[in-house]
Amino acid sequence: MQCGHLLDVVLMKGPSEREVSLGPTAGGQERPSSAVSSETLAMARSGDESAWRLLVEMYTQRLYALAFSRLRNRDIAEEVVQSVFATVAIKLNTSGYNEQGQFEAWLFRIAINRIRDQVRTSKRSRRVDRTEPFEATPANASSPPPYSRDEI
């Protein structure tokens, strides 16, 4: 399965024609259905590419918007979304998801956790490496004259 490729297509293409309408929003646009049927999940669990395509198309834009709103970096937001779908694929195939009609909440919990991981990672990488020696004066500055014992 090529989840990354599907993700690229969905991000560039916009809303899917497969989405079910829930009626117009305040702006007059149609709202897509956010419910995933247990049949679709079972088909995705068994490796059906059309079921995966539907899942990716249904949730990519919302997951990306969530990630981008928190991370403010397009590339990292895309990586987070890909990571979320990779985790979903693994968890669905290893019984890490219990069918209780809470797929969307579970999916977005994974996304929030990935976003938090990314924020933590970026904070760590911005810290100063504490193992480097500390220099009180720049290397090119002249050192102050030594003091005699009487001046101290």
Secondary structure, 3 states (H helix, E strand, C coil): CCHHHHHHHHHHHCCCCCCCEEEECCCCCEEECCCCCHHHHHHHHCCCHHHHHHHHHHHHHHHHHHHHHHHCCHHHHHHHHHHHHHHHHHHHHCCCCCCCCCHHHHHHHHHHHHHHHHHHHHHHHHCCCCCCCCCCCCCCCCCCCCCCCCCC
